[in-house]
Amino acid sequence: MTQYKTTIGLEIHVQLKTNSKMFCTTSAQYFGSEPNVHTCPVCLGLPGALPVINKEAIESAAKFALGLHCHVSDVSKFDRKNYFYPDLPKGFQISQLDLPIGKNGWLVVEGKKIRINRAHLEEDTGKLIHAKVDGKSVSLVDFNRSGVPLMEVVSEPDIDSPDLARSYAKVVHQLARYLDVSNADMEKAGMRFDANVSVSKEGIDKLGEKVEIKNINSFRFLEKALVFEVERQIKTLESGKQVIQETRGWVEDKAITVSQRVKETSPDYRYFPEPDLPPLVFNEADIEKLRKMLPELPDKKMDRFVLEYGLDKITAQNLTEDKNLAQWYEDGLTIYAKDDKNKAAKAKVLANWVVGELIRNLREKAININSASIEPAGLIELLRLVDSSEINQTTAKKVFTQMFSTGKTPSRIIKDEGLAQVSQEADLEELLDEVIVENESAVEDYRQGKAASLGFLLGQVMRKTGGRANPVVASKLLKEKLAHGNRN
């Protein structure tokens, strides 16, 4: 079979987190509201209503562009993009064409530099709802979303696989949240993807016909849609047919793309400068002020965690995936390594608990760290109880699960549940004697040189104590008894 190369470019639409809409004072916090209550003459496109630029949206867009390593244009402007669709009340969308707010950026994803052609501002459209009314199929329009500030990040066709496309999209998503310019909640349409994909024979410089897949709303669906489309195009070419340049939609329940329309080109939209809005002008001082407002970005934070705390790259990546989780970790480490003694070792211990237990519980409950009841100080208290041998690792994990669910302190849980570690030799003597009597075969195996039997016997001790026996003390006593006979 002929070998093919895949070429993908992504257009990522990100709703900006502002109080009001892009060109009017209507609230942009529309999610969960009754249809068509967050509207006004401007976002409904009523005759005579004039737009006014949202300053907060401009600043957020410029910060986002800087985070994408884009050049923020000294002068940018808005344009009218003309097309008819029921959820576009004016019959045109205010967008940006030749002078976007940001251009010529880049991101490094999985070691590959992906160029960003442009990052431009526009207004979001309304939402079509397909439903049954009195037994008839109808399409209803909700204009609450119409006019919400939208940033479109357009990559160059530098992505060569569906997997890399997903990774790149996740980096853009992470960046939007780090910069606090967007919640990027895909379940609330806060981030959507359009993908341009083509396949061509290996060794041929000319790209294949480009197909656009519209309105994909999750990382998983993005990858699945691209995998399907690449396979579809290859099968089309292998059958001797030509791939048609068109727009296709992703059908989630069937996991296929379907043709929607022949692809429009830029002239079809009849762009022209928006006559009711002035150009945007940035001087160097404005841009430098915004640059200084940028937080430590994910790649820099990850590198610092590796260098400063001695963490491996995968652990550092997990810790820095979410800005708030990274801050939670560092707040905890400040308490745990307050005296700076053994800071590197403590950094790794805490990282293992955050990446292991904390992230696991967050995922199981489907919440983020801001919604969790557990505080950094609570986990540090728990780790210090482990360090002082008051509880062991097994018990600590049980306590952590209750801490996460209830918000109680570890000391309170240990007291209420009677979970303190059994470390006194006198308290363990009788239990050890019982285990030796009840497991004569394993005892004999150990005395015959089978060292693994000790682990089995120790496991029986832990079972009898509900995991509370101090394994170091119990192992020492058990070896003594097995060496000298079970005598008191």
C-alpha positions in Angstrom: 0.0 0.0 0.0 1.3 3.5 -0.8 2.6 5.4 2.2 0.8 8.7 3.0 1.7 11.7 5.1 -0.8 13.6 7.2 -1.0 17.4 7.3 -3.2 19.0 10.0 -3.8 22.6 11.0 -6.1 23.6 13.9 -8.3 26.5 14.5 -9.0 26.7 18.2 -11.9 28.9 19.4 -11.6 30.0 23.0 -14.3 32.1 24.8 -12.6 34.8 26.8 -13.5 35.2 30.5 -15.1 38.7 30.6 -18.0 40.2 32.6 -19.7 41.6 29.5 -19.9 40.7 25.8 -17.5 41.8 23.1 -19.4 44.8 21.8 -22.1 45.5 24.4 -22.7 45.7 28.1 -24.8 42.6 28.3 -23.5 39.9 30.7 -21.3 37.3 29.1 -22.1 34.8 32.0 -24.9 33.1 30.2 -24.4 29.4 30.8 -27.4 27.7 32.5 -29.7 30.7 31.9 -33.1 30.7 30.2 -32.8 31.1 26.4 -32.5 34.7 25.1 -32.4 36.5 28.4 -28.7 37.7 28.0 -29.5 39.9 24.9 -29.7 43.5 23.9 -30.2 45.4 20.6 -26.5 45.1 19.8 -26.0 41.4 20.2 -29.4 40.8 18.6 -28.3 42.8 15.5 -31.2 45.2 15.6 -31.2 48.2 13.2 -29.4 51.3 14.5 -27.6 49.5 17.4 -23.8 50.3 17.4 -21.0 48.2 18.8 -18.5 49.4 21.5 -15.2 47.6 22.1 -14.8 45.7 25.4 -11.4 46.9 26.8 -11.1 43.8 29.1 -11.4 41.5 26.1 -8.7 43.4 24.2 -6.3 43.1 27.1 -7.1 39.4 27.6 -6.6 38.7 23.9 -3.3 40.5 23.9 -2.1 38.6 26.9 -3.1 35.3 25.3 -1.3 36.3 22.1 1.9 37.0 24.1 1.6 33.7 25.8 1.4 32.1 22.4 4.7 33.9 21.5 2.9 36.0 19.0 3.9 39.4 17.9 1.2 41.8 19.1 0.4 44.1 16.3 0.9 47.9 16.8 -2.3 48.4 14.9 -5.1 45.9 14.4 -8.7 46.3 13.2 -12.0 44.6 13.1 -13.7 43.4 9.9 -17.1 42.2 8.8 -17.2 38.6 7.8 -20.4 38.2 5.8 -22.4 35.0 5.8 -26.0 34.0 6.5 -26.8 31.5 9.2 -29.8 31.5 11.6 -27.6 31.9 14.7 -25.9 35.0 13.3 -28.5 37.8 13.8 -26.7 40.6 11.9 -26.0 38.5 8.8 -22.3 39.1 9.5 -19.8 38.4 12.2 -17.4 41.0 13.5 -14.0 39.4 13.3 -10.4 40.2 12.2 -8.8 39.5 8.8 -5.6 41.1 7.7 -4.6 42.9 10.9 -5.2 40.4 13.8 -4.3 41.3 17.3 -1.5 38.6 17.3 0.5 36.9 14.6 3.6 34.7 13.9 3.6 32.8 17.2 4.7 29.3 18.1 4.4 26.6 20.8 6.7 23.6 21.4 4.7 20.4 21.8 6.3 17.0 22.3 9.6 18.5 21.1 8.1 19.8 17.9 7.7 23.5 17.1 4.2 24.3 15.9 3.9 27.7 14.3 0.8 29.9 14.9 -0.3 31.9 12.0 -2.6 34.3 13.9 -4.6 34.8 17.0 -7.5 37.1 16.4 -10.6 38.4 18.2 -14.2 38.0 17.1 -17.7 37.6 18.5 -19.3 34.3 19.2 -22.5 33.3 17.4 -25.8 32.2 19.0 -26.7 28.5 19.4 -29.1 26.4 17.4 -31.2 23.8 19.4 -32.8 21.1 17.3 -36.0 19.8 19.0 -39.5 18.4 18.6 -42.4 20.8 19.2 -45.9 19.5 18.8 -44.5 16.5 17.1 -42.6 18.6 14.5 -38.9 18.8 14.1 -37.8 22.4 14.6 -34.7 24.4 15.1 -34.7 27.0 17.9 -32.2 29.8 18.3 -30.8 30.9 21.7 -28.9 34.2 21.3 -27.5 34.3 24.9 -24.0 33.3 23.5 -24.2 35.8 20.6 -21.5 38.4 21.0 -19.4 36.7 23.7 -15.7 37.5 23.1 -14.0 34.7 21.2 -10.3 34.2 20.5 -9.4 32.1 17.4 -5.9 30.6 17.4 -4.9 29.4 13.9 -1.9 27.1 13.6 0.1 26.6 10.5 -0.2 23.1 8.9 2.7 21.8 11.1 0.9 18.9 12.8 1.5 15.5 11.3 -0.7 13.2 13.4 -4.0 13.1 15.3 -2.2 12.4 18.5 0.0 15.5 18.1 -3.1 17.5 17.3 -4.6 16.4 20.6 -1.5 17.3 22.5 -1.2 20.7 20.9 -4.9 21.5 21.7 -4.3 20.5 25.3 -1.3 22.9 25.5 -3.4 25.8 24.2 -6.1 24.8 26.7 -3.6 24.8 29.5 -2.2 28.1 28.5 -5.6 29.8 28.4 -6.2 28.7 32.0 -2.7 29.6 33.2 -3.2 33.1 31.9 -6.7 33.2 33.4 -8.1 34.6 30.2 -10.6 31.7 29.8 -12.1 28.9 31.7 -12.0 26.9 28.4 -14.7 24.5 29.7 -15.5 22.4 26.7 -18.7 21.1 28.2 -19.9 24.7 28.2 -18.7 25.4 24.6 -15.8 27.5 26.1 -13.4 25.9 23.7 -14.1 24.3 20.3 -11.9 23.0 17.5 -12.1 23.2 13.7 -9.5 21.0 12.0 -8.1 21.2 8.5 -6.6 17.9 7.4 -5.2 16.5 4.2 -3.2 13.5 3.1 -0.7 13.2 0.3 1.8 10.6 -0.9 5.1 10.4 0.8 7.9 12.1 -1.2 5.5 14.6 -2.9 5.8 18.2 -1.8 2.3 19.2 -2.9 -0.3 18.9 -0.2 -3.5 17.0 -0.8 -7.0 18.6 -0.9 -7.9 20.2 2.5 -11.0 19.1 4.3 -12.3 21.1 7.3 -14.0 19.4 10.2 -16.2 21.8 12.2 -17.2 22.2 15.8 -15.4 19.5 17.7 -15.8 19.9 21.5 -13.4 17.5 23.2 -9.8 16.4 23.0 -10.9 12.8 22.6 -13.4 13.6 19.8 -10.7 15.8 18.1 -8.3 12.8 17.9 -11.1 10.4 16.8 -12.4 12.7 14.1 -8.9 13.2 12.7 -8.2 9.5 12.7 -11.4 8.7 10.9 -10.9 11.5 8.4 -7.3 10.5 7.6 -8.4 6.9 7.0 -11.4 8.1 4.9 -9.1 10.2 2.6 -6.6 7.5 2.2 -9.3 5.0 1.2 -10.7 7.5 -1.3 -7.3 8.0 -2.9 -6.6 4.3 -2.9 -9.9 3.7 -4.8 -8.7 6.0 -7.5 -11.1 8.9 -6.6 -10.2 12.4 -5.7 -10.7 14.0 -2.2 -13.1 17.0 -2.5 -12.3 20.2 -0.6 -15.3 20.6 1.7 -16.5 21.2 5.2 -17.5 18.1 7.2 -19.1 17.7 10.5 -18.2 15.2 13.3 -21.1 12.9 14.3 -20.3 11.7 17.8 -22.7 8.9 18.2 -21.6 7.3 14.8 -17.9 8.3 15.2 -17.8 9.5 11.5 -17.5 12.8 9.6 -20.2 13.7 7.2 -20.2 16.3 4.4 -21.9 19.6 5.2 -21.1 21.9 2.4 -18.5 22.8 -0.2 -15.8 24.8 1.5 -16.0 28.6 1.3 -12.9 30.6 0.6 -12.1 34.0 2.0 -13.6 36.0 -1.0 -16.9 34.2 -0.3 -17.2 36.1 3.0 -16.8 39.5 1.4 -14.6 40.8 4.2 -14.4 44.6 4.6 -13.3 46.8 7.5 -15.9 47.3 10.2 -17.1 50.9 9.7 -18.5 51.3 13.3 -15.3 50.4 15.2 -11.9 52.3 15.3 -8.6 50.5 14.8 -6.8 49.1 17.9 -3.5 50.8 18.6 -0.8 49.4 21.0 2.4 51.2 21.8 5.5 49.4 23.1 4.7 50.5 26.7 1.2 49.0 26.5 2.6 45.7 25.3 5.5 45.6 27.9 3.0 46.3 30.7 0.9 43.3 29.5 4.0 41.2 29.2 4.9 41.9 32.8 1.4 40.7 33.9 2.0 37.3 32.5 2.4 34.5 35.1 5.0 31.8 35.0 3.9 29.7 32.0 3.5 25.9 32.1 6.7 25.0 30.3 8.9 27.3 32.5 7.2 26.1 35.7 7.7 22.5 34.7 11.4 23.1 34.0 11.8 24.9 37.4 10.1 22.0 39.2 12.7 19.6 37.7 15.7 21.8 38.5 14.6 23.3 41.9 12.9 20.2 43.4 14.7 17.4 41.7 11.5 15.9 40.3 11.4 13.7 37.2 9.9 15.3 34.1 6.7 13.2 34.1 6.0 14.0 37.7 6.7 17.7 37.1 4.4 17.7 34.1 1.6 16.2 36.1 2.0 18.7 38.9 2.1 21.7 36.5 -0.8 20.6 34.2 -3.1 22.8 36.3 -1.8 26.2 37.7 -3.9 25.9 40.9 -2.7 22.4 41.6 0.9 23.5 41.1 0.4 26.3 43.6 -1.3 23.9 46.0 1.9 21.7 45.8 4.2 24.6 46.4 2.2 25.9 49.3 2.4 22.4 50.8 6.1 22.2 50.3 6.7 25.5 51.9 5.1 24.0 55.1 6.7 20.6 54.8 10.3 21.8 54.1 10.0 24.9 56.3 13.5 24.3 57.8 15.0 23.5 54.3 16.4 20.3 55.7 16.1 17.4 53.2 14.0 19.7 51.0 14.7 17.6 47.9 13.6 14.4 49.5 10.5 16.0 51.0 9.7 17.6 47.6 9.6 14.1 46.1 7.6 12.6 48.9 5.0 15.3 48.6 5.0 15.1 44.8 4.3 11.4 44.9 1.3 11.9 47.2 -0.1 14.8 45.1 0.3 12.9 41.8 -0.8 9.6 43.3 -3.5 10.1 45.9 -4.6 13.7 45.4 -5.0 13.6 41.6 -6.6 10.2 41.8 -9.3 11.4 44.2 -9.8 14.6 42.1 -10.4 12.5 39.0 -12.7 10.0 40.7 -14.8 12.9 42.1 -14.5 14.8 38.7 -13.6 18.0 40.5 -10.6 20.4 40.4 -8.4 21.4 43.3 -10.3 24.6 44.0 -13.4 22.5 44.8 -11.6 20.0 47.0 -12.0 20.4 50.8 -8.5 19.2 51.6 -5.8 21.8 52.3 -2.0 21.6 51.9 -1.5 21.8 55.6 -3.7 18.8 56.2 -1.7 16.6 53.9 1.6 17.8 55.5 0.2 16.9 58.9 -0.5 13.4 57.6 3.0 13.1 56.1 4.6 14.1 59.4 2.6 11.4 61.2 4.0 8.9 58.7 7.5 10.4 59.2 7.2 10.0 63.0 6.0 6.4 62.6 2.7 7.1 64.3 0.9 5.6 61.3 2.2 3.6 58.3 1.8 4.2 54.6 -1.2 1.9 54.2 -3.1 3.6 57.0 -2.1 7.0 55.7 -3.8 6.3 52.4 -7.0 5.3 54.2 -6.8 8.5 56.3 -6.2 10.6 53.2 -9.3 9.2 51.5 -11.4 10.2 54.5 -9.7 13.6 54.7 -10.5 14.2 51.0 -14.2 13.2 51.5 -14.8 14.9 54.9 -12.3 17.7 55.2 -11.4 16.5 58.7 -7.8 16.6 60.0 -5.8 13.4 60.0 -5.3 13.5 63.8 -9.1 13.6 64.3 -9.7 10.7 61.8 -6.9 8.6 63.4 -8.4 9.2 66.9 -12.0 8.6 65.9 -11.2 5.4 63.9 -8.5 4.1 66.2 -5.9 3.9 63.4 -2.8 4.8 65.4 0.1 2.5 64.4 1.0 -0.4 66.8 4.7 0.1 67.4 5.2 -1.1 71.0 6.8 -4.6 71.1 4.6 -5.6 74.0 1.5 -4.9 71.9 2.8 -7.0 69.0 4.1 -10.0 71.0 0.8 -11.9 71.3 -0.2 -11.2 67.7 3.2 -12.5 66.4 2.8 -15.7 68.5 -0.6 -16.3 67.0 0.6 -15.8 63.4 3.5 -18.3 64.0 1.2 -20.9 65.5 -1.4 -20.5 62.7 1.1 -20.7 59.8 3.4 -23.6 60.7 4.1 -24.4 57.0 5.3 -20.9 56.2 7.4 -20.8 59.4 9.1 -24.0 58.4 9.7 -22.7 54.9 11.3 -19.7 56.3 13.6 -21.7 58.5 14.5 -23.8 55.5 15.8 -20.7 53.7 12.7 -19.5 51.8 13.0 -15.7 52.6 9.8 -14.9 50.8 7.8 -16.6 53.6 8.7 -13.8 55.9 6.7 -11.4 53.7 3.7 -13.7 53.9 4.0 -13.9 57.7 4.3 -10.2 58.0 1.3 -9.8 55.8 -0.7 -11.9 58.3 0.4 -9.6 61.1 -0.8 -6.6 59.1 -4.1 -8.3 58.4 -4.7 -9.0 62.1 -3.9 -5.4 63.0 -5.9 -3.9 60.1 -2.7 -2.6 58.6 -1.7 -0.7 61.8 1.3 -2.7 62.8 4.6 -0.9 62.4 6.2 -3.1 59.7 9.8 -2.3 60.7 9.2 -3.3 64.4 7.0 -6.2 63.5 9.6 -7.6 61.0 12.4 -7.3 63.5 10.5 -9.1 66.2 9.3 -11.8 63.8 12.8 -12.5 62.6 13.9 -12.8 66.2 11.1 -15.2 67.1 11.7 -17.3 64.0 15.4 -17.5 64.6 15.2 -18.5 68.3 11.9 -20.3 68.4 8.5 -19.0 69.5 9.4 -18.6 73.1 8.6 -15.7 75.4 
